[in-house]
Amino acid sequence: MTDYLLLIFIFLFAGVAAVPIATHFKLGSVLGYLLAGIAISPLLTLFNVDVISLQHIAEFGVVMMLFLVGLELEPRMLWQMRMRLLGLGGLQVLLSALAVMGIAMALGQPWSVALAIGLVLSLSSTAIVLQSLNEKGLMKSDGGKGAFSVLLFQDIAVIPMLALLPLLAISAAVPEATAVDPDAAHGAGMSLVDGLNSWQTALVTLGAIAAVIIAGERLTGPLFRFIAIARLRELFTASALMIVVSIALLMSLVGLSPALGTFVAGVVLATSEYRHELESDIGPFKGLLLGLFFMTVGAGINFTLLSENLVIIVGLSIGLIALKMLVLLIVGRFFNLRGANLWLVALSLAQAGEFGFVLLSFTVDSNVIPTDIADQLLLIVALSMLLTPLLFIIYERVIAPRYEMANDRDADSIDERCKVLIAGHGRVGGIVNRMLRGAGFSTTVIDFSSSNLEMLRAYNIKVYYGDATRPDLLHAAGIDEASIMVIAIDNKEAITELARYVVSTHPHVHVVARAVDRHHVYDLWAVGCRDIIRETFDSSLRTARSALHALGLTPEEAMKVSHTFETIDRRYMREMADLYKPDVPSHRNQAYVKKVLELNEEWGRQLQAEIKEPEKDAE
């Protein structure tokens, strides 16, 4: 018992210590977990811990993650992804496998071994990539969606790979080849498809998938309504885990990937009323198991073998990353990925994946790949995964800023001159544009998102593509003849710089600028902008009014308190803007802190007086 508690403590302590440090230095949690695993590797060796067995347990975190991803995708959205799923994903796997196979054959490997190596290394890490995309808020981008399509196809491709790899041993005429249960790659000891012919296996497989779909649609609601009778939160959690485990078990029994099965179940339940309940219950377990998985990857690196073949292993790992990046850059262009999105797909998917550990073990058991080569390939897989967070850092700090500053297509020619210019047509600029046009005013709208423009033009909304912060584009848009400019772009610094430029070079233009937060208001005030709208201020006031009404105030009383709060806030804003210093943290600016405390006291006196006054009148 003590040994198990010590092992649990080691992993928990390593994760808790390493991840905050990695996050502080903007390295991401995945790299933190990987480094934690490397750090505790000597301790695990000292205690004779079977890291591979732990890794098989932790891989269930990938299963849970794909279930949660499926919950975010409705079947309609999945159908819309079919071209990228089959085309982008299929070409990536095929071309990567053939390219690696060619290089392996050039290095002297037989074609069967080379093909097996190509198939293994063509896969990417679902766990690391999806975790990093979600963590960095890139999942909804075109590049994030493209990467997800490729990963999903790869998970599907594992199934035919498991069927093909034993045939390579037969074709290679390896005398030691033995029949191996394909389901061993999923960690199961038995399979319902053992002894069945191909069409019987296909029927069982289709039946299992149909059972998952029907059960997801028909049984989930009644199950949760039954559980709700007990009014125990832990039973909901247990039920959510039971759903995922049962689906994974069924998929393993019929020889399918548990991750793929739970993804299908997630898609089926994406429209369920219990979707958010399932997400909240499973999320913590997914996070813990994924963290454990990443640590086992770091701890599983064979440093003795790595040191003996350091140059070869590192060179092959970097070569693999470069090769897969090249393939993805070429294939991505055929599917309209451009600029930063194309590089995001290429950099995020350039590594080998966790299924590589499974398939390599399978190929050794099937006598396809010799053990000594498989051991080196395991290091290449682990090292490429270890380098992946660094590739995301390169994307964030080198690639993305470059494409934020440069156009990946020429700006549109602007053929009209309007008195109103609107920079940005997102959730703020779009509403402004619709209201002004509805009131009869003509507007010139400039937006920097080509995908957003394509959607808007489908609704006959005239928007020009271009970077509104460029002086030449503003001149072409008619800034000299304009009377009003609404700045509604997303980037905080870009808003400030654009406001500074227009106020200083075109003083006749009335600038209405979107402020991201209170401190941004002060920045805009400092550059001369005087019509500043805090993007969440009015909605926050409405939220507070609703809360006051729920606490017992009448709508009129709540409105009066809200009006008083807004009046005091606006009165103090000018004074606080003069005290604000952008280069000094606000909590270290003593004059600013003093004024905030005064404002809080003023709010307290005035607002409470507003509430008490109606009470006196009632008496």
C-alpha positions, 0 to 999 in steps of 0.5 A, spaced: 500 500 500 505 504 501 509 503 495 502 505 491 501 511 495 508 513 494 508 512 486 501 516 486 505 522 490 511 522 485 507 523 479 502 528 483 508 532 486 511 532 479 505 535 475 503 540 480 511 542 481 512 542 473 506 545 470 505 552 473 513 553 472 512 551 464 506 555 464 509 561 467 514 561 462 509 560 456 511 553 454 504 550 455 502 544 460 504 539 455 511 540 455 511 541 463 508 534 464 513 531 459 519 535 463 516 532 469 516 525 467 523 526 465 525 529 471 522 523 475 524 517 470 530 516 475 526 515 481 521 510 477 527 506 475 529 505 482 523 503 484 522 498 478 516 501 476 513 499 469 512 505 465 509 502 459 503 499 463 502 506 466 502 508 459 496 503 457 492 506 463 493 513 462 492 512 454 484 512 457 485 520 457 485 520 450 479 516 449 476 521 454 478 527 450 476 524 443 469 523 447 469 530 449 471 533 442 465 529 439 460 532 444 462 539 441 461 536 434 454 535 431 453 530 426 451 536 421 458 539 422 462 533 421 458 532 415 461 539 413 468 536 414 468 530 410 472 533 404 478 535 409 477 529 413 478 524 407 482 528 403 487 532 407 487 526 412 488 521 407 493 524 403 497 526 409 497 519 411 498 516 404 504 521 402 507 521 409 507 513 409 510 513 402 516 518 403 518 515 410 518 508 406 522 511 401 527 513 406 527 507 410 529 503 403 534 508 401 537 506 408 537 499 407 531 496 410 526 491 406 520 494 403 516 490 408 519 493 414 520 500 411 512 500 409 511 498 416 515 504 419 512 509 414 505 507 417 507 508 424 510 514 423 505 517 419 501 518 425 501 524 429 499 525 437 492 526 438 493 527 445 498 533 445 495 536 439 488 537 441 490 539 448 495 544 445 490 547 440 484 547 446 489 550 451 491 556 446 484 557 443 486 555 436 481 549 436 476 554 432 481 556 427 481 554 420 488 551 422 485 548 428 479 545 424 484 542 419 489 539 424 483 536 427 480 533 421 487 529 420 487 527 427 480 524 426 482 520 420 489 518 423 485 514 428 480 511 423 486 509 419 489 505 425 484 500 424 486 498 417 493 498 419 492 493 424 489 488 419 495 490 414 501 489 419 501 482 420 500 481 412 507 484 412 510 479 416 507 473 411 510 477 405 517 478 408 517 470 410 519 471 417 519 464 420 518 466 427 511 470 425 505 468 429 498 469 429 497 475 433 490 478 436 489 485 433 485 487 439 492 487 443 493 493 440 488 496 444 490 493 451 484 487 451 485 480 452 479 477 448 475 479 442 468 478 439 471 477 432 476 472 433 475 466 429 470 470 424 471 471 417 472 478 414 464 479 412 462 476 419 467 481 422 464 487 418 457 485 420 459 485 428 463 491 427 457 495 424 453 492 429 457 495 435 457 502 431 450 502 430 449 500 438 453 506 440 449 510 436 442 507 438 444 507 445 446 514 445 440 517 442 435 512 446 438 510 453 442 516 455 436 521 457 432 515 461 439 513 464 440 520 467 433 521 469 433 515 473 440 517 476 437 524 478 432 521 482 437 519 487 439 527 487 447 525 488 452 528 484 457 523 485 452 518 481 452 523 475 459 522 475 459 515 475 454 514 470 458 519 465 464 514 466 460 508 465 458 511 459 465 512 456 468 505 459 462 501 456 463 504 449 471 503 450 470 496 452 465 494 446 469 497 441 475 493 444 471 487 444 470 488 436 477 490 434 476 497 433 479 503 436 476 505 443 478 512 442 474 512 435 468 509 438 467 514 444 468 520 439 462 517 435 458 517 441 460 524 443 458 526 436 451 522 437 450 526 444 452 533 441 445 535 441 443 532 448 440 536 453 445 532 458 451 534 454 454 539 458 453 535 464 457 529 461 463 535 459 463 537 466 463 530 469 468 527 465 473 533 464 477 532 470 478 525 469 481 526 462 485 532 464 489 527 470 489 521 465 492 526 460 497 529 464 499 522 467 500 520 459 505 525 458 509 524 464 509 517 462 512 519 455 517 523 458 519 517 463 519 512 458 525 515 454 531 510 454 536 515 455 542 509 455 540 508 448 539 515 446 546 517 449 549 511 445 545 513 438 544 521 440 546 524 433 542 518 429 536 519 433 536 526 434 537 527 426 532 522 424 527 525 429 528 532 426 528 529 419 521 526 421 518 533 423 521 536 417 519 531 412 511 531 415 511 538 415 513 539 408 508 534 406 503 537 410 505 544 407 504 541 400 497 537 401 494 543 405 495 548 399 490 543 395 485 544 401 485 552 401 489 553 407 493 559 407 498 563 411 498 562 419 493 556 418 497 552 413 503 553 418 499 551 424 497 544 421 504 543 418 507 545 425 502 541 430 502 535 426 509 534 424 511 529 430 509 521 431 504 519 435 502 515 441 499 510 437 506 509 434 508 506 441 502 501 440 503 499 433 511 498 434 509 493 440 504 490 435 509 490 429 515 486 434 510 481 436 508 480 429 515 479 427 515 485 422 520 490 425 526 487 428 526 489 436 533 493 435 530 497 430 523 498 434 527 500 440 530 506 436 523 508 433 520 508 440 525 514 441 524 517 435 516 517 437 518 520 444 523 525 442 518 528 436 513 528 441 517 532 446 519 537 441 512 538 439 510 544 444 516 547 442 513 547 435 507 551 438 512 556 441 515 557 434 508 558 431 506 563 436 512 567 437 514 567 430 509 565 425 503 568 427 505 575 428 508 575 421 502 573 418 498 578 423 502 584 420 502 581 413 497 580 408 496 573 405 492 576 399 492 583 396 487 588 399 481 589 395 480 595 391 475 600 394 470 603 389 466 607 394 467 613 398 462 613 404 462 618 410 463 612 415 469 607 415 468 601 420 474 597 421 472 590 423 466 586 422 466 581 428 461 581 434 462 588 435 463 592 428 457 587 425 452 590 430 454 597 428 454 596 421 447 593 421 444 599 425 447 604 421 445 601 414 438 600 417 438 607 419 440 609 412 447 611 412 452 608 407 458 605 410 465 602 408 467 596 412 474 593 412 476 586 415 482 582 415 479 575 415 478 572 409 473 567 411 469 572 415 468 576 408 466 570 404 461 568 409 458 576 410 458 576 402 453 570 402 448 575 405 450 581 401 453 585 406 459 589 402 465 588 406 472 589 403 478 585 405 484 589 408 488 591 414 485 597 416 491 599 420 495 601 414 495 608 412 495 607 404 489 602 405 485 608 409 487 613 404 484 608 399 478 607 403 477 615 403 479 617 410 480 624 407 473 625 406 470 621 412 467 624 418 466 618 422 471 612 423 469 606 428 474 602 430 472 595 432 478 590 430 480 585 436 487 586 437 488 591 443 494 594 441 492 595 434 486 599 436 490 604 440 495 605 434 490 606 429 486 611 434 493 614 435 494 615 427 487 617 425 487 622 431 493 625 429 493 625 422 486 626 420 483 630 426 477 632 422 475 625 423 470 623 429 473 616 432 469 611 436 473 606 438 472 599 442 476 598 448 477 591 451 477 593 458 478 599 463 486 600 462 485 600 455 480 606 456 486 610 459 491 608 453 486 610 448 484 617 452 492 618 452 492 618 444 487 623 444 481 618 442 475 621 446 469 617 444 471 610 447 466 604 448 468 599 453 465 593 449 462 589 455 460 595 460 453 596 458 452 588 458 455 588 465 450 594 467 444 590 464 447 583 468 447 587 475 440 590 474 437 583 473 441 581 479 438 587 483 431 585 481 432 578 483 434 580 490 428 584 491 429 591 488 423 593 483 425 594 475 425 602 476 429 602 483 435 597 479 435 602 473 436 608 478 442 604 481 445 602 475 444 609 472 448 612 479 453 607 478 454 609 471 454 616 472 460 616 478 464 611 474 464 616 468 465 622 472 472 618 475 474 616 469 477 622 467 481 623 473 483 615 473 486 616 466 490 622 468 493 617 474 494 611 469 501 609 467 501 604 462 509 602 464 507 601 471 502 595 474 496 598 476 496 595 483 503 598 484 501 605 482 499 608 489 496 614 486 491 610 482 490 605 487 488 611 492 483 613 487 480 607 486 479 606 493 475 613 493 471 610 487 469 604 491 467 608 497 463 613 493 459 607 490 458 604 496 455 611 499 451 613 493 448 606 491 446 604 498 443 611 499 439 610 492 436 603 495 434 606 502 431 612 499 425 608 496 424 604 503 423 611 507 418 613 502 414 607 503 414 608 510 
